[in-house]
Amino acid sequence: MIERFWVDKGGFSSRFFPLLFLAFLAAGCYYSRQNRAFLKLWVWQSYYHLTLLLSVGLLFLSVYMVVIALWGPAGALLLGFLFLLPAQLQIRRYAYFSASIWETKTNEDR
């Protein structure tokens, strides 16, 4: 990923989206572990659904690559899926099962 920043000549999104995606994921996991609200609840629920779609896409693409015998890229995509899974579960708990955190945030906003 580091090499991509120096070599890739694409636009902003192609160069920095993976880094921003992972930074946002790390922020969600951090604030979840700290039991503190960060941003709005709907942001984290939407982000969870976005990562869910990404994970399903990675899984289906890796299965397709196994079928056409591209073992290396399929393994890399499967590792990406396995890397996202624990963080995704943490974001799910943060967005859907941490009501006390978000009630405090809502009371502070009033």
C-alpha positions as CSV (number, residue, x, y, z in Angstrom):
1,M,0.0,0.0,0.0
2,I,2.9,2.4,0.7
3,E,4.3,1.9,-2.7
4,R,1.0,2.8,-4.2
5,F,1.1,6.3,-2.7
6,W,4.4,7.0,-4.5
7,V,3.9,5.2,-7.8
8,D,0.2,5.5,-8.5
9,K,-0.8,8.5,-10.7
10,G,-4.5,8.2,-10.1
11,G,-6.7,10.8,-8.4
12,F,-7.2,11.4,-4.8
13,S,-9.7,8.6,-4.3
14,S,-7.6,5.9,-5.9
15,R,-4.5,6.9,-3.9
16,F,-6.0,7.6,-0.4
17,F,-9.3,5.8,-0.2
18,P,-7.8,2.6,1.2
19,L,-5.9,4.5,3.9
20,L,-9.0,6.6,4.8
21,F,-11.1,3.5,4.9
22,L,-8.8,1.7,7.3
23,A,-8.3,4.9,9.4
24,F,-12.0,5.2,9.8
25,L,-12.3,1.5,10.7
26,A,-9.5,1.9,13.3
27,A,-11.3,5.0,14.8
28,G,-14.5,3.0,15.1
29,C,-12.8,0.2,16.9
30,Y,-10.9,2.5,19.2
31,Y,-14.0,4.5,20.3
32,S,-15.9,1.3,20.6
33,R,-13.3,-0.1,23.0
34,Q,-13.3,3.2,24.9
35,N,-17.1,3.1,25.2
36,R,-17.3,6.7,23.8
37,A,-19.6,8.0,21.1
38,F,-17.9,9.4,18.0
39,L,-19.8,11.1,15.2
40,K,-23.4,10.0,14.8
41,L,-25.0,6.6,15.2
42,W,-26.3,6.6,11.6
43,V,-22.7,7.1,10.4
44,W,-21.5,3.9,12.0
45,Q,-24.6,1.9,11.0
46,S,-24.0,3.0,7.4
47,Y,-20.3,2.3,7.6
48,Y,-21.1,-1.2,8.9
49,H,-23.3,-1.9,5.9
50,L,-20.7,-0.6,3.5
51,T,-18.0,-2.9,5.0
52,L,-20.5,-5.7,4.9
53,L,-21.0,-5.2,1.2
54,L,-17.2,-5.0,0.7
55,S,-16.7,-8.2,2.6
56,V,-19.3,-10.1,0.7
57,G,-17.7,-8.8,-2.6
58,L,-14.3,-9.9,-1.5
59,L,-15.5,-13.3,-0.5
60,F,-17.3,-13.8,-3.8
61,L,-14.4,-12.5,-5.9
62,S,-12.0,-14.8,-4.0
63,V,-14.3,-17.8,-4.7
64,Y,-14.4,-16.9,-8.4
65,M,-10.6,-16.6,-8.5
66,V,-10.3,-20.1,-7.0
67,V,-12.6,-21.5,-9.6
68,I,-10.5,-20.0,-12.4
69,A,-7.3,-21.2,-10.7
70,L,-5.8,-17.8,-9.7
71,W,-4.6,-19.0,-6.3
72,G,-2.4,-16.1,-5.3
73,P,-4.9,-13.2,-5.7
74,A,-7.7,-15.4,-4.3
75,G,-5.6,-16.0,-1.1
76,A,-4.8,-12.2,-0.9
77,L,-8.5,-11.4,-1.1
78,L,-9.4,-14.0,1.4
79,L,-6.8,-12.6,3.8
80,G,-8.4,-9.2,3.3
81,F,-11.8,-10.6,4.2
82,L,-10.4,-12.3,7.3
83,F,-8.6,-9.0,8.3
84,L,-11.9,-7.1,8.0
85,L,-14.0,-9.6,9.9
86,P,-13.0,-8.9,13.6
87,A,-13.1,-5.1,13.1
88,Q,-16.4,-5.4,11.3
89,L,-17.9,-7.3,14.3
90,Q,-16.6,-4.6,16.6
91,I,-18.3,-1.9,14.5
92,R,-21.5,-3.9,14.5
93,R,-21.5,-4.1,18.3
94,Y,-20.7,-0.4,18.5
95,A,-23.5,0.6,16.1
96,Y,-26.2,-1.8,17.1
97,F,-25.6,-3.1,20.6
98,S,-24.2,-0.1,22.5
99,A,-27.3,1.8,23.3
100,S,-26.0,3.3,26.5
101,I,-23.2,5.1,24.6
102,W,-25.5,6.6,22.1
103,E,-28.1,7.7,24.7
104,T,-25.4,9.6,26.5
105,K,-24.4,11.3,23.2
106,T,-28.0,12.1,22.4
107,N,-28.6,13.7,25.8
108,E,-25.5,15.8,25.4
109,D,-26.6,17.1,22.0
110,R,-29.9,18.5,23.5
